Each structure stands twice: as structure tokens, then as C-alpha cells.
Amino acid sequence: MARPVRLGPRAVAALALVSAIGVVAFCWPLLADPDATLAGHAQDAPWLFAALLPLLVGVVVATIADGGMDAKAVAMLGVLAAAGAALRPLGAGTAGLEPMFFLMVLSGRVLGPGFGFVLGSVTMFASALLTGGVGPWMPFQMLAMGWFTMGAGLLPGAERLRGRAELAMLAGYGCAAAFAYGTVMNLYGWTIVPGLASGVSFQAGAPVAENLVRFGTYVLATSLGWDLGRAVVTVVLTLAAGPTLLRALRRATRRAAFEARAAFEGAATPVER
């Protein structure tokens, strides 16, 4: 039976570190002083990107060091990232029609949370280069997609649950995570978009609860329909193509035998020597 790429203690620590940095990058404006220059939040991207790339490498290196990843897994990472990047232009983000999300759900499910986080981030980076979507939002998208794909790897029953029950769980997760992805990305843009109505605009220094209410109104008024399109496409593609793709991914993972140790046949024993 194909098992997800194992996540050891060093990989867990690396994932926790990069996720903590991501949470701070998204949420610090909520705790900013009234006199803080929120336009500076738009300038976070280069610093976040500079921190994110070595941390992603750190997650891969830690996973390799823990024995859960090898050259075959890295090769599969490249293939899946290329496939995901190629899927993104098909929807071009129109009305939230983004087919790459369903591939991230299924890949994260089969290959595990650590592999999934790196895959989601690398896929978003590659697709941004492919579609010309490079901008200050890109490192935030990389983090959000990494969390999206990692969550699929954390779903229960990875080695036991199969069939319609698994598909229903993955479709439900894809639907919820599609809305969550849009909400997280809104949190980045909401704090720096000028000219919003007073009822939905971000107020630096206001109580966090008050700003969260404003943020909820902002999400409902601006992006709910867009996120709905993403969720519907993810659910439909997961249910339609999920069985075939899950079998293909599991077969490839089983044949790759990521955790198998190399052994040399014909080595002489001490007695023979």
C-alpha cells in the first residue's frame, strides 16, 4: 500500500517555523498602532519572499534528513508542480475558475503534509512565472497554497479510507479550503486597499474584534462569488477525476518506494572474504 512521504521531527519543526512566519506576515496589521504606516504592508513581499525560499528548501532538506524524501520524491515534486502550473492558465482566475486546486488536494492527500506544503508553494511560484502573475501578492499566495495543500495531507484515514467516502471527504475539504484560501488572501489585500466604504475598511488601531467584523463584511461584499466558483470547480473535478488520479498517484508512489533503502546484491560476507 502506498504511504505518504513521512514527516519527521525536523520537518515538523521547519513547517511550524515557516507557518508561524506566514501567520505573522498576514496578521500583523490587525495589531498595528493607529499611527502605523499600513502602506508598508505592501512592501512586505520582498522580505517575505526572501525568507520563504530558504525555508522551503529547509523543509525539503529536513524531510530528506528524516528519511522521508529522496531523489525520486523530488522528481515527482517537479512533475506535479509543472502539471499544476500548466493547469492554472486554463482558468486564468476567471470568476474563480482555477482547476489547479483539485490537483493540489489529491496530491497532498496521497503524498502527505510536508510534501504538500512544498508542492503548493512551488506550484504557485511556477504558475506565477508562467502566467505573468508576479507581484507583491505572490509570496502570500505561495504560503496560502502551501497551507491549502498541506491540509489535504493532514486529513484522517490516509492508509485506510478509500472509495466514495474518501472522495466525499476530499471534495468537502476542497470546498472549504477554497473559501479559506480566498479569505486568507483577502486578509492581505484588505489592509492596503484604499477608498473602501467606512463599514468595511480596515481601521488601524481599532480592536481586533471590530476589525474582524469589518473584514467579514468586506469578504461577503467583494469575493464570496469568486471563492464560490473556485470551490465548485474544485469539488466537480475532485469527484470526476479523483478516482483515476488518486490511483495513478498511489501507483507512482508505490513504485517509487520512497522509503526503501538501497541494498547491494552480491556483496561478500566476512567469511567469504
Rosetta blueprint (number, residue, H / E / L):
1 M L
2 A L
3 R L
4 P L
5 V L
6 R L
7 L L
8 G L
9 P H
10 R H
11 A H
12 V H
13 A H
14 A H
15 L H
16 A H
17 L H
18 V H
19 S H
20 A H
21 I H
22 G H
23 V H
24 V H
25 A H
26 F H
27 C H
28 W H
29 P H
30 L H
31 L H
32 A L
33 D L
34 P L
35 D L
36 A L
37 T L
38 L H
39 A H
40 G H
41 H H
42 A H
43 Q H
44 D H
45 A H
46 P H
47 W H
48 L H
49 F H
50 A H
51 A H
52 L H
53 L H
54 P H
55 L H
56 L H
57 V H
58 G H
59 V H
60 V H
61 V H
62 A H
63 T H
64 I H
65 A H
66 D L
67 G L
68 G L
69 M L
70 D L
71 A H
72 K H
73 A H
74 V H
75 A H
76 M H
77 L H
78 G H
79 V H
80 L H
81 A H
82 A H
83 A H
84 G H
85 A H
86 A H
87 L H
88 R H
89 P H
90 L H
91 G H
92 A L
93 G L
94 T H
95 A H
96 G H
97 L L
98 E L
99 P L
100 M H
101 F H
102 F H
103 L H
104 M H
105 V H
106 L H
107 S H
108 G H
109 R H
110 V H
111 L H
112 G L
113 P H
114 G H
115 F H
116 G H
117 F H
118 V H
119 L H
120 G H
121 S H
122 V H
123 T H
124 M H
125 F H
126 A H
127 S H
128 A H
129 L H
130 L H
131 T H
132 G L
133 G L
134 V L
135 G L
136 P L
137 W L
138 M H
139 P H
140 F H
141 Q H
142 M H
143 L H
144 A H
145 M H
146 G H
147 W H
148 F H
149 T H
150 M H
151 G H
152 A H
153 G H
154 L L
155 L L
156 P L
157 G L
158 A L
159 E L
160 R L
161 L L
162 R L
163 G L
164 R H
165 A H
166 E H
167 L H
168 A H
169 M H
170 L H
171 A H
172 G H
173 Y H
174 G H
175 C H
176 A H
177 A H
178 A H
179 F H
180 A H
181 Y H
182 G H
183 T H
184 V H
185 M H
186 N H
187 L H
188 Y H
189 G H
190 W H
191 T L
192 I L
193 V L
194 P L
195 G L
196 L L
197 A L
198 S L
199 G L
200 V L
201 S L
202 F L
203 Q L
204 A L
205 G L
206 A L
207 P L
208 V H
209 A H
210 E H
211 N H
212 L H
213 V H
214 R H
215 F H
216 G H
217 T H
218 Y H
219 V H
220 L H
221 A H
222 T H
223 S L
224 L H
225 G H
226 W H
227 D H
228 L H
229 G H
230 R H
231 A H
232 V H
233 V H
234 T H
235 V H
236 V H
237 L H
238 T H
239 L H
240 A H
241 A H
242 G H
243 P H
244 T H
245 L H
246 L H
247 R H
248 A H
249 L H
250 R H
251 R H
252 A H
253 T H
254 R H
255 R H
256 A H
257 A L
258 F L
259 E L
260 A L
261 R L
262 A L
263 A L
264 F L
265 E L
266 G L
267 A L
268 A L
269 T L
270 P L
271 V L
272 E L
273 R L
